[in-house]
Amino acid sequence: MARGPSASVDINLSIQYILNNAGSMAGSCYGGSATGTYEYIKKSGNVPYDSCQPYIACSSDSSIGFCGSVDTTPSAINTCRTCSTFGVDCSAIDEYPNATISEYGTVTGADNMKSEIFARGPIACGVNAEVRLDEEQSDSNIPPINITKNLPLLAAFLSPSSTTRAGSSPTTSSPTRWSTT
């Protein structure tokens, strides 16, 4: 979290919106990818703030707990909604606070990751641990591994461009900060 005079507003983006609308591209409650999420946000135009669609930990392929009775299909109400009180149906919101991105991509290697962090700010990193997990499940005597040498590491960078209300003109921001309207 940035502090001091150069600090900007903290923005929490809606994970549930991604689960509701981008499952085939970004993933589900059972896993996904940062690059798939960024690709979906770029193609769809924006991602709402989490106040539009709070996280309930359900996706279309999840039936655990109450998830089997929750509608997570892509729709206006599953993008941004307001609910006035208990016992009254919720309503979709057409104009909502959201964020957009100008570019995204991937880099590999520690030096390239450092360069992206310096140029654009935080990056999302992932480790392909599937092979290692399969090995550990079949043989409990496997020694610890050095992740930086034995598993491919992928970093995705996100260059935020603006935030805006749906249907209005965006305001541009610096490449490393979200701006709000």
N, C-alpha and C positions, 0 to 999 in steps of 0.2 A: 504494500500500500504506500503510495507516494504521500509525503508529508511536506509541510512548509509552503512557501509562496507559490511554488511551481506545481503543487498538487492539483489534480483534477478530480472530478466527481467519480466516485466508484459506481460502476454500472454492472449489475448482475443480469446476464442474458438468460432467456428461458430455455433450460434444458428440456423441459416437458414439451415445448413447441417442436424441438428437434426430434424427440421421440415420437410425437404425434404425426409429424409431417415428412420427416426425412429418413425414415427407417431403412428403406432399401439402399440409400446412398451413405448414410452416416452411421447406422447401427441401431441397436436396441438396448434393452436392459441387460442383455447378455453379451454386450461388447459392441465396439464400433471403432471408428477412426477419426482423428482430428481432421485429416485432410478431406475425408468424406463430408464432415460437418461444414468445413469451410467452403467446399465446392457447392453444397446445398445452399448455404447462405448467399454466396455469390450469384448462383443461378436464380434463386427465389427473390432476391432483391433486398431482403432484410431479415433480421431476427428480432422478435419483440423482447422487451424487458421481462424479467421473471414475474413482475406484478401482473402481467397479462395472463400468464399461464403458469401458475406455481407448480413446482415439481411434486409429482405424486408417485414416482418410481414405477410407472406402468407403461408398457408399450404393446403394440398389437399382438406380439407373440408371447405375452406374459399373462398367465392366469392365476398366479399365486396371490393369496389374500383376496382383496376386493377387486383386483385388476380384471378378473373375468367379467365383472359387471360394469366396467368403465369404458366409455366410448373414446377411443384414441384415434379414430379415423381422421384423415386430413379434412378439415372444414374450417369455416370462418370462426365458429365457436371454439374450435380447438387451436386457434391461432391467438386470439385475444378475447377475453370474456369479462363480464361483470355480473355479479350475483348480488342482488339487493338484500335479500334476507332468506332465512330458511323457509322451505315450502313454496318458494317462488322460483320458476324456471330462470336460468341464467340467460343472458343475451350476448350476442357477438358484438364486438366493438370494431367499427370500420377504420377509425383513425386511432392509432396507438403509438406509444413511444417505442422506438426501435433503433437498431444499429445496423450499419452496412459495412462492407469491406471493399477495399479497392483492389487488393491482390492477395494471393496466398501461394505457397509453394513448399517445396521440401529441400532440405540440405542434409548432408551427411558429413561426419567428421567434426571433431572438437573445434578446430580453428574456424570452420565455416559456421558452426553454431554460435561461436563467440562473435563473429562478424555480424550475424543476423541480430543477435541480442543488442549489439552496439548500434546497429543501423535502425532497427525497428522496435526494439523492446522485447518483451517476453516471447518465448517460443514454447510450443507444446512438443514434448518428446514421448516417444514410445519405444518399447523394447519388444522384439519378437521372442517371447519366452515359451512359445508353444512347444517347440522341440524339447527344450529343457524340462518343461513340466511333464511331458510324456515320459521322458527318461526317468524322472524322479518318482513317478507313479509306479514304474516297473522295477526300480532298483533303488533301495533306500541307502545304499553304500556309495553313492556318487559324491565325490568331493566337491566343495564349493567352487564356483567358477568366477572368473573375472569378467564381468558383464561387458566392460569396454573392449575386451579382446575377442570374446567368444560369441557374442550375439550382435546381429546388425542393429544399429541405433538409427532411428529416423527422427528428424526434427521438422516440424511444420511451423512456418512463420505466418503471421496474420498481420496485414497492414490495414488497420482500420481507416476508413475514409470519413465516415460521418454517422451521425444519428439524426433521425428525423421522425416526424409523425407520418404514418402511411398516407399517401395522397398529397403530401406537401413537398416543397423543395428541400433537399438536404443542405446542411451547412457543413462546409469542409473543415477539417481539423488537421493538426500536425500529424505526421505519419505514425507517431508512437502514442497518440492519445485519442480516446473517444471524446467526442463532444456531444453535448446534449442540447435539445431544443425544447 
